[in-house]
């Protein structure tokens, strides 16, 4: 299946792409199916069954709330985050929801929202929705939230649809080696090749407009994070730091960002913290490629755009296209799901993507870009997903800041070379896949191991 840049970068809400955005989309899709089949008026009960990681950390990741919102016909890219608390509060108080925003339906949370201590074989993030009527089950559907807000229906697994009729890309690639060969053969940069592929779906003007809309959403998320003080929701009492750090940096009389390594890192840290604090608070943000790793790409791009006097919209487009090329490779050949391969699949992939994007706008050759992406991902291998309290806060927020700086360092190292290096990006991606397969389930977004347990023991 061809993957678009707009599949990887999606406007949504926090705190998780796999546990919030995906389940909301699944539930909204289910409600839409009931409407399209003329079944809405017949529904007397809906049961939500959450399995695996969705069950283990679903409350902390707002999976239950996302399912309710989706059933009410809300979509992650359209809902106003400021209305969520009141919407959910009304459902819980009245024990009733407006199915597909049109049909009142009794909903008893304790009875109808089931967090089950079992997993389904296809993917750890599984959920089943069952709509009942007077004559029994009207519609039953199982969905898998496979990372980055992507959802897969059980029917797609049981009876895969052929690729016949699918979009045909002018430069199809499934490996970094193929990508580099295509760039060399046609004299294209990575972003130019990606743009040509995107134009198979939509006109170039629409690609550009869409990417600038993504960038505007990223900037807005940073700005919101810089404005908000206080404590993040969830019970850990984690204090927001971005607003305070921003005020501190602004007080510096003559910030020498170019000449001071420490100053540069602080600004990159700031932008990443701002995004991930907004994500943890359930605000509007962009999956890049996931929510848990959403601060890395905006932080690197934001820093480049803010402190490079010659930066322009063309750089934004090139950055995001080049970053997406690596995201496509990670998704095709491994995973971007923390529940499947640990945080190496989220933060590692995002770090590698950010490195590719920055390398592109700094004039790297395709081999140098591939080297930068490889360095960034290689040094995130084995990273576990062990959120304390099942919340996307500790260590997730700081982890994005560290990875953003790491991406920049990877580019600096790659640009000092000619693109020749020992281990290819393809091998590192395969290693990420194999490492994830070997990783114990306790370290894959279940909060049953690692820092999540160490915090409880303290």
KABEL-V732299 format. One record per helix or strand of 2 or more residues. SS is the DSSP state (H for helix, E for strand). FROM is the first residue (numbers start at 1). TO is the last residue. Records with the same first field share a line. If there is no record, write none. Layout:
BEGIN
SS: FROM-TO  FROM-TO
END
This chain:
BEGIN
H: 5-8  17-36  40-42  52-56  63-71  81-94  109-112  154-158  176-186  190-198  204-227  242-250  261-280  294-307  313-333  338-341  343-345  347-361  366-378  388-390  396-415  425-438  441-443  451-457
E: 10-13  45-51  96-99  103-106  113-115  125-133  136-147  150-153  284-287
END
